[in-house]
Amino acid sequence: MKNRINPALISVIMVCTLLIVFTSSYAQENPIYKLPDNASTQSFSRTSAIVIAYPEDLLYDLEPSIYIEKNQITRTTGDQPPRVLKLKDVNSFPILSTRNELFKRVEMITINIQSTSDLSKPFIVDNMRGFGSLKYIYLKCEFSVTEMQIRSFIQKADSEISIFYKIFNRS
């Protein structure tokens, strides 16, 4: 007696496998935008040359903010709930995995990236707790960085989150 595998079952398994492969390979990636060097410019470009307005009020210290350094909140600004969280170092990621009432209305997280070794410590967005309003991640890099390095650094981010970066060359 021979064991025969039902051809219909094989077809269903193959179709399911193909669906999984195609949907995962076409998953939407986060848009990554390089900010212009000229601070007076009111737009920025994506790698695909799309130009749109950016959240200037969040980028340039115009909104209430939380400052975090060495995994501790060092200060807050403004009378309203903070809309910006500024990480002064990559060693402060663990504080973001604990719920904090201050994080609830944060729309942008700014991360200072001081060296290429900082990129070896991935920022896993899915580990954060209590960031129900997060829309943007802004990387302030002190060296040249590529889009591929940024994609490798920022992991498990909701596809709705836009990523900005700017390269600051210290003189």
Sequence and secondary structure as in RCSB ss.txt:
>XXXX:A:sequence
MKNRINPALISVIMVCTLLIVFTSSYAQENPIYKLPDNASTQSFSRTSAIVIAYPEDLLYDLEPSIYIEKNQITR
TTGDQPPRVLKLKDVNSFPILSTRNELFKRVEMITINIQSTSDLSKPFIVDNMRGFGSLKYIYLKCEFSVTEMQI
RSFIQKADSEISIFYKIFNRS
>XXXX:A:secstr
      HHHHHHHHHHHHHHHHHHHT     EEE  S TT S EEETT  EE   HHHHTT S EEEEETTEEEE
E SSS  SEEEESSGGGGGGGGS  GGGTT  EEEEEE SGGGGGS EEGGG  S TT  EEEEEESS   HHHH
HHHEES  TT EEEEEE    
